[in-house]
């Protein structure tokens, strides 16, 4: 990851002054997806976004919920457990509050080794017969609470990732595979969630991003605002976006600047004029 640790302490005096006039209201929470919401897909967060979030945190509680594991989340955001009041990796299967772990859940314990092997073996056999323009490596990534399945393989380059996304949109590679898996593994009661450019997640029903809401007691919050880009049916933000517990805000263009503009309007904070491009961080 790029050296972004120093960015976590950046602050804009003009924003700080605006936030300092009101005490923090921890009963209002802004909860964010990562890719396409706070960052461009699989890229690092901009210093302007971190500065804005630090200012927002003085007004309300902020949280992040991503499908990736904590290592990948930190690669993009920096030390996310300390940057947010609430930090949820793998949809909340690893949960932090104020930098301290408050919950951890395991896919192996839930499914058992035999069912897990059955699932992985089927995926690998399917990929062996799948004809797509490019294949690389890491087709199945095992995470604490889910499997991430990628037809092209997670080791592909940025250019290959972008090309596969176009190919997938035209040929429905992921959508077709998910439909087959829903039939094959109906007995395991699994959810299949297409997110990002090259992969989809497989996890037990109820282990989507709404899983993290169990750590946010009803009595402690007046409003939970969720911001995400994959809010369509089958997208990995859909369940939490449509949850009766959240006020959903869709980042349809997957642009972090759109997120900041929405926040600026909602919480009366000045928005930066532009964001530093990821390659320049």
Secondary structure, 3 states (H helix, E strand, C coil): CCCCHHHHHCCCHHHHHHHHCCCCEEEEEEEECCECCCECCCCCCCHHHHHHHHHHCCCEEEEEECCCCHHHHHHHHCCHHHHCCEEEEHHHCEEEECCEEEEECCHHHHHCHHHHHHHHHHHHHHHHHCCCCCCCCCCEEECCCCEEEECCCCCCCHHHHHHHHHHHHHHCHHHHHHHHHHHHCHHHCEEEEEECCCEEEEEECCCCHHHHHHHCCHHHCCEEEEEECCCCCCECCHHHHCCCCCEEEECCCCCHHHHHHHHHHHHCCCCCCCCCCHHHC
